[in-house]
Amino acid sequence: MYVIVDIQGQQMKVEVDQKLFVHRINAENGSKVEFEKVLLVDKDGAVTVGAPTVEGAKVVVEVISQAKGDKVLIFHKKRRKGHRKLNGHRQQFSEVVVKEIIA
């Protein structure tokens, strides 16, 4: 059984006991979080597609840890003008594990 769920604007295919990195969730480590925007449910070949979401379906995840992603460098340059600008960014992620799929 798998579902496609919308987690903070990202659509992901998830199964039970799967580990995911999602955009930072404001929850403590070890706490459970529910996501109710389930777009598709597949139960052993019986596919249910929501319009826009599947009623009564939800995904329960447990937050394992908070982490930072790799550093991304953004470099701007205008040729022959002496203009150079370097900017960096590190995205905040939460590592979660899918505990239960209710559908």
Sequence and secondary structure as in RCSB ss.txt:
>XXXX:A:sequence
MYVIVDIQGQQMKVEVDQKLFVHRINAENGSKVEFEKVLLVDKDGAVTVGAPTVEGAKVVVEVISQAKGDKVLIF
HKKRRKGHRKLNGHRQQFSEVVVKEIIA
>XXXX:A:secstr
 EEEEEETTEEEEE TT EEEEE  SS TT EEEE  EEEEEETTEEEE SSS TT EEEEEEEEEEEEEEEEEE
EEETTTTEEEEEEEEEEEEEEEEEEEE 
